[in-house]
Amino acid sequence: MREWISSTFSGPLSAIFHPIDRVLAPFGPATYKFFAVGLFAVTICWVMFILKKEYVNLDRPKEGILYDLRLWTLISMLPHMFIYWVWAS
């Protein structure tokens, strides 16, 4: 099974991840977590401040802070940021 997964997905995934690896290689492993946390932070800022509120909350059932999907984007991404910041080497 492992061989099948490797032979099937290694080509497309290497096409995506090898350029990213080449860009990050000069920085070293110590700075990888800054890039990971920064990517989450940029995504949060994009959803919170750049996307229109009406677009993000297109089909929400009610008005109110608990139904604002921008808030839930922030809440759902904070644990990911914490894990990358604390446990990533």
HUWOKA-V653229 format. One record per backbone hydrogen bond with DSSP energy under -1.0 kcal/mol. CO is the residue of the C=O (numbers start at 0). NH is the residue of the N-H. If there is no record, write none. Layout:
BEGIN
co:nh
CO:NH
CO:NH
END
This chain:
BEGIN
co:nh
0:4
1:5
2:6
3:7
4:8
5:9
8:12
9:13
10:14
11:15
12:16
13:17
16:20
17:21
18:22
19:23
20:24
23:26
27:30
30:34
31:35
32:36
33:37
34:38
35:39
36:40
37:41
38:42
39:43
40:44
41:45
42:46
43:47
44:48
45:49
45:50
51:55
52:56
54:57
56:59
63:66
64:67
67:71
68:72
69:73
70:74
71:75
72:76
73:77
76:80
77:81
78:82
79:83
80:84
81:85
82:86
END
